[in-house]
Amino acid sequence: MSRPVRIGVQLQPQHAPDYGLIRDAVLRAEDAGVDIVFNWDHFFPLTGDPAGAHFECWTMLGAWAEQTERVELGALVTGGGYRNPDLLADMARTVDNISGGRLILGIGAGWFERDYDEYGYEFGTPGSRLTLLKESMARITARLGKLNPPPVRDIPILIGGGGERKTLRLVAEYADIWHSFADVATLGRKNKVLAEHAAVVGTDESRIERSVQWQGRDEAKALHDAGVTLFTVGVSGPGYDLTEVRRAIEWRDETNPAVLEGLA
């Protein structure tokens, strides 16, 4: 399956004491030409001052849905253990409707223990969190099919993580987009594992878009040759410098096939 390269930006909602800084960054990112604007689903900063300013993910996505006109939007990624999965499906459906059908539902098993401990969620083990994610995916997809009104579109599901035995099995079964943190060599091996899982569950692995963090122009071509088409640049507050985002957009526009004018 041939896909164009897409560029996302992850506006990390940390170290921005005034929400207006984030609102401005969303506006600048859409104007710059990104395809997707992500945030993340944590409750505290992951870098810098651990007591620094931070905002919550899903209420922010509702605001972004109203603010933006073109870009897709979502969390990279939602913590799978933070919310009742039926409620999360309803939240996703609502944001999808607010945005006119532009939400991506990104989800993962979760990993940052402080989020769980301070907000009263059970952290458990990597295995228990993946078991919960598996149970949640079944409930999310079932609830999305029951909601009235339904989502504007079949909401694309992005699953983040690289575990070859459990996570990639969930990717094969449920995901439209797989986000990993792999380098080129690792990605090649994991692509083969994903194909094996897809064969077992009876899905076409080529329908799953490959997504990674932007690692610079020097790495982008090799990752693209390995099948990656979605690259996301992470930027943090308070300044939300989009310089590297613009470099990624420039590379995207050089890489994607030119659209021939005058053809239907």
VEXDREN-2710 file (C-alpha; in Angstrom, 1 decimal):
% VEXDREN-2710
k/r/px/py/pz
1/MET/0.0/0.0/0.0
2/SER/1.5/3.3/-1.1
3/ARG/1.1/6.3/1.3
4/PRO/2.4/9.8/1.2
5/VAL/4.8/10.9/3.9
6/ARG/3.0/12.8/6.7
7/ILE/4.5/15.1/9.4
8/GLY/3.2/15.4/12.9
9/VAL/4.2/17.6/15.7
10/GLN/3.8/16.6/19.3
11/LEU/3.2/19.8/21.4
12/GLN/4.3/18.4/24.7
13/PRO/2.0/20.2/27.3
14/GLN/4.8/20.9/29.7
15/HIS/6.5/24.0/30.9
16/ALA/3.9/26.3/29.5
17/PRO/2.4/28.2/32.5
18/ASP/0.0/30.1/30.3
19/TYR/-2.2/28.0/28.1
20/GLY/-2.1/30.7/25.5
21/LEU/1.4/29.5/24.6
22/ILE/0.0/26.2/23.6
23/ARG/-2.9/27.7/21.7
24/ASP/-0.4/29.8/19.7
25/ALA/1.8/26.8/19.0
26/VAL/-1.2/24.9/17.6
27/LEU/-2.0/27.8/15.3
28/ARG/1.6/28.1/14.1
29/ALA/1.9/24.4/13.5
30/GLU/-1.3/24.3/11.4
31/ASP/-0.1/27.3/9.4
32/ALA/3.3/25.8/8.9
33/GLY/1.7/22.8/7.1
34/VAL/1.9/19.9/9.5
35/ASP/-0.5/17.0/8.9
36/ILE/-1.2/16.1/12.5
37/VAL/-0.9/17.9/15.9
38/PHE/-0.4/15.6/18.8
39/ASN/0.0/16.1/22.6
40/TRP/0.7/13.4/25.2
41/ASP/-1.3/11.9/28.0
42/HIS/0.8/12.6/31.1
43/PHE/0.1/14.5/34.3
44/PHE/3.5/15.8/35.0
45/PRO/6.6/17.0/32.9
46/LEU/8.7/14.2/31.6
47/THR/11.8/16.4/31.1
48/GLY/13.1/19.5/32.9
49/ASP/11.7/20.6/36.2
50/PRO/9.5/17.7/37.4
51/ALA/7.4/20.3/39.3
52/GLY/7.0/22.4/36.2
53/ALA/3.7/23.6/34.6
54/HIS/1.6/20.9/32.9
55/PHE/-1.9/20.5/31.3
56/GLU/-4.2/17.6/30.8
57/CYS/-4.5/15.8/27.5
58/TRP/-8.1/15.2/26.5
59/THR/-9.7/18.4/27.6
60/MET/-7.0/20.1/25.5
61/LEU/-7.9/18.0/22.5
62/GLY/-11.5/19.3/22.7
63/ALA/-10.1/22.8/22.5
64/TRP/-7.9/21.9/19.6
65/ALA/-10.8/20.4/17.8
66/GLU/-12.6/23.8/17.9
67/GLN/-9.4/25.8/17.2
68/THR/-8.1/24.0/14.1
69/GLU/-9.6/23.6/10.6
70/ARG/-7.4/21.1/8.7
71/VAL/-5.0/19.1/10.8
72/GLU/-5.8/15.7/12.3
73/LEU/-5.2/15.7/16.1
74/GLY/-4.8/13.2/18.9
75/ALA/-2.7/12.0/21.8
76/LEU/0.7/10.4/21.3
77/VAL/-0.4/8.4/23.2
78/THR/-3.3/8.0/25.7
79/GLY/-2.4/6.1/28.9
80/GLY/-4.4/2.9/28.7
81/GLY/-4.8/2.6/32.4
82/TYR/-6.1/6.1/33.2
83/ARG/-9.7/6.0/32.0
84/ASN/-12.6/3.6/31.8
85/PRO/-12.4/2.4/28.2
86/ASP/-16.1/2.9/27.4
87/LEU/-15.8/6.5/28.6
88/LEU/-12.6/7.0/26.5
89/ALA/-14.5/5.8/23.4
90/ASP/-17.2/8.3/24.2
91/MET/-14.6/11.1/24.6
92/ALA/-13.0/10.1/21.3
93/ARG/-16.3/10.1/19.5
94/THR/-17.2/13.5/20.9
95/VAL/-13.9/15.1/20.0
96/ASP/-14.1/13.5/16.5
97/ASN/-17.5/15.2/16.1
98/ILE/-16.3/18.5/17.4
99/SER/-13.4/18.4/14.9
100/GLY/-15.6/17.3/11.9
101/GLY/-13.8/13.9/11.7
102/ARG/-10.2/14.6/12.4
103/LEU/-9.4/12.7/15.6
104/ILE/-6.8/9.9/15.8
105/LEU/-7.2/7.7/18.9
106/GLY/-3.7/7.1/20.1
107/ILE/-3.3/4.7/23.0
108/GLY/-0.6/2.7/24.7
109/ALA/-0.1/0.6/27.9
110/GLY/1.4/3.4/29.9
111/TRP/4.8/3.5/31.6
112/PHE/5.4/6.6/33.7
113/GLU/4.9/5.4/37.3
114/ARG/4.4/8.9/38.8
115/ASP/1.2/9.4/36.7
116/TYR/-0.3/6.3/38.3
117/ASP/0.9/6.8/41.8
118/GLU/-0.1/10.4/42.3
119/TYR/-3.5/10.1/40.6
120/GLY/-4.4/6.9/42.4
121/TYR/-4.2/4.4/39.5
122/GLU/-2.7/0.9/39.9
123/PHE/0.6/0.9/38.2
124/GLY/1.0/-2.9/38.2
125/THR/3.6/-4.5/35.9
126/PRO/4.3/-4.3/32.2
127/GLY/2.4/-7.5/31.7
128/SER/-0.7/-6.4/33.7
129/ARG/-0.8/-3.1/31.9
130/LEU/-0.7/-4.8/28.5
131/THR/-3.5/-7.2/29.7
132/LEU/-5.5/-4.2/30.6
133/LEU/-4.8/-2.6/27.2
134/LYS/-6.0/-5.7/25.5
135/GLU/-9.3/-5.7/27.4
136/SER/-9.7/-2.0/26.8
137/MET/-9.3/-2.3/23.0
138/ALA/-12.1/-4.7/22.8
139/ARG/-14.4/-2.5/24.9
140/ILE/-13.4/0.7/23.0
141/THR/-14.1/-0.8/19.6
142/ALA/-17.4/-2.2/20.9
143/ARG/-18.5/1.1/22.4
144/LEU/-17.6/3.1/19.3
145/GLY/-20.1/0.9/17.4
146/LYS/-22.9/1.7/19.9
147/LEU/-22.7/5.5/20.3
148/ASN/-25.4/7.8/19.1
149/PRO/-24.5/9.8/17.1
150/PRO/-21.6/7.8/15.9
151/PRO/-18.1/9.2/15.1
152/VAL/-17.9/11.2/11.9
153/ARG/-15.6/8.6/10.5
154/ASP/-14.1/5.3/11.5
155/ILE/-11.7/6.8/14.0
156/PRO/-8.1/5.7/13.1
157/ILE/-6.5/3.9/16.1
158/LEU/-2.8/4.4/16.8
159/ILE/-1.1/2.0/19.1
160/GLY/2.2/3.0/20.5
161/GLY/4.8/0.5/21.7
162/GLY/7.2/-2.2/20.4
163/GLY/6.7/-5.3/22.5
164/GLU/6.9/-8.2/20.0
165/ARG/4.8/-10.7/21.8
166/LYS/1.8/-8.7/23.1
167/THR/1.9/-5.1/21.8
168/LEU/2.4/-6.0/18.2
169/ARG/-0.4/-8.6/18.4
170/LEU/-2.7/-5.8/19.5
171/VAL/-1.4/-3.6/16.7
172/ALA/-2.2/-6.4/14.2
173/GLU/-5.7/-6.8/15.5
174/TYR/-6.8/-3.2/16.2
175/ALA/-4.4/-0.5/14.9
176/ASP/-4.5/1.6/11.8
177/ILE/-1.2/3.2/12.8
178/TRP/1.7/1.7/14.7
179/HIS/4.0/4.1/16.5
180/SER/7.4/2.8/17.5
181/PHE/10.7/4.2/18.8
182/ALA/12.7/1.8/16.6
183/ASP/15.8/2.5/14.6
184/VAL/16.0/1.2/11.0
185/ALA/17.6/-2.2/11.9
186/THR/15.1/-2.8/14.8
187/LEU/12.2/-1.7/12.6
188/GLY/13.0/-4.3/10.0
189/ARG/12.8/-7.1/12.5
190/LYS/9.6/-5.8/14.2
191/ASN/7.9/-5.4/10.8
192/LYS/8.4/-9.1/10.2
193/VAL/7.0/-9.9/13.6
194/LEU/4.0/-7.7/12.9
195/ALA/3.4/-9.5/9.6
196/GLU/3.4/-12.8/11.5
197/HIS/0.8/-11.5/14.0
198/ALA/-1.3/-10.1/11.2
199/ALA/-1.3/-13.5/9.4
200/VAL/-2.5/-15.1/12.6
201/VAL/-5.4/-12.7/13.2
202/GLY/-6.3/-12.6/9.5
203/THR/-5.5/-8.9/8.8
204/ASP/-3.5/-7.3/6.1
205/GLU/-0.4/-5.8/7.7
206/SER/0.1/-3.4/4.8
207/ARG/-2.9/-1.4/5.9
208/ILE/-1.1/-0.4/9.1
209/GLU/0.8/2.9/8.8
210/ARG/4.2/2.9/10.3
211/SER/5.0/5.9/12.6
212/VAL/8.2/7.0/14.4
213/GLN/9.6/10.1/16.1
214/TRP/11.5/12.3/13.7
215/GLN/15.2/11.5/13.9
216/GLY/16.4/14.1/11.4
217/ARG/16.8/14.3/7.7
218/ASP/19.8/12.0/7.7
219/GLU/17.8/9.1/9.1
220/ALA/14.5/9.9/7.4
221/LYS/15.1/8.4/4.0
222/ALA/16.3/5.0/5.5
223/LEU/13.2/4.9/7.8
224/HIS/11.0/5.8/4.8
225/ASP/12.6/3.0/2.8
226/ALA/11.8/0.7/5.7
227/GLY/8.1/1.6/5.4
228/VAL/7.7/4.6/7.7
229/THR/5.3/7.3/6.4
230/LEU/4.4/9.2/9.6
231/PHE/7.2/11.2/11.3
232/THR/6.5/13.3/14.4
233/VAL/8.7/16.0/15.8
234/GLY/8.4/16.6/19.6
235/VAL/8.6/20.2/20.9
236/SER/8.2/21.5/24.4
237/GLY/7.1/24.6/26.2
238/PRO/7.3/27.4/26.8
239/GLY/8.7/28.4/23.4
240/TYR/7.5/25.6/21.2
241/ASP/10.2/26.2/18.6
242/LEU/9.0/24.8/15.3
243/THR/12.3/25.1/13.4
244/GLU/12.9/21.3/13.2
245/VAL/9.2/20.9/12.3
246/ARG/9.7/23.1/9.2
247/ARG/12.8/21.1/8.2
248/ALA/10.7/17.9/8.4
249/ILE/7.9/19.5/6.3
250/GLU/10.5/20.5/3.7
251/TRP/11.7/17.0/3.5
252/ARG/8.2/15.7/3.3
253/ASP/7.4/18.0/0.3
254/GLU/10.7/16.9/-1.4
255/THR/9.8/13.2/-0.9
256/ASN/6.2/13.0/-1.7
257/PRO/5.3/12.5/-5.4
258/ALA/4.3/15.8/-7.1
259/VAL/0.6/16.2/-7.8
260/LEU/0.1/16.7/-11.5
261/GLU/-2.2/19.5/-12.2
262/GLY/-5.1/19.0/-14.6
263/LEU/-5.5/15.3/-13.9
264/ALA/-8.9/14.2/-12.5
END
